[in-house]
Amino acid sequence: MMTASEIKIFDDPLAVAQGLTDDVVAVLENQNTIHFALSGGSTPQVLFKLWADQFATKIDWSKIHFWWSDERCVPPDDPESNFGVVQQLLFSRISIPESNIHRMRGESNPEAEAARYGEQLRQHLPIENGRPAFDIVMLGMGGDGHTASIFPHQMELLDAESDCAVAVHPDSGQRRITLTGPVLNNARLVAFLITGEGKREMTKTILNGHEDSRLYPTAWIKPVGQLNFYLDRAAAGNLT
């Protein structure tokens, strides 16, 4: 059901991070400003460390506006905050204008923040096909097939009228703020970073278009632009 524009397989998570970095640098060479939605998870942490260690002065960070695909409803200094992780691993170690960092306010009322963030998207991003258009959306995939904070029990968020919505984690009940399917699918590039043997079976199900894949939000991310999967060998298994 999903046809990937490109599947890129690397030896390990660090090589995955480098592969995405190469593509980001290529985009930056052709644009003065890009709008980039970040995601949480362990693989992006490898990416943020790479950027801070090796690209702090090689990338013109003033050209990138950072947003988030989702955020947990916790304060920014909470260890679970997606923003907090990026702040610690990357922003605190590079020179970037504060105005280029557009965080979801996890400490605010979730419904009010979802509405505010949606308004911010429409104020700052170009509008294409009636929706805000990101240059790059980085996503991960959970073992249950969720992406951003769109979980299998809330598939309606894939077709939501709003650009941003409130989601609920199926196990913990934790509330989260997430971009909705129509915004994710309006991106010029969606980059899935998937690593680890624990993701292998779900990756196979999604990329092989197995009948059950329709049950998982990741399978419904089919952007108007490019769709790339950046996998390490552990997650890719016998994919070629």
Helices and strands as residue ranges (DSSP letters): E 6-10, H 13-28, E 34-38, H 42-54, G 61-63, E 64-68, E 70-72, H 82-89, G 91-93, G 98-100, H 110-124, E 127-128, E 131-132, E 136-139, G 152-159, E 164-168, E 175-179, H 181-184, E 189-194, G 197-199, H 200-207, G 211-215, G 217-220, E 226-232, H 233-236
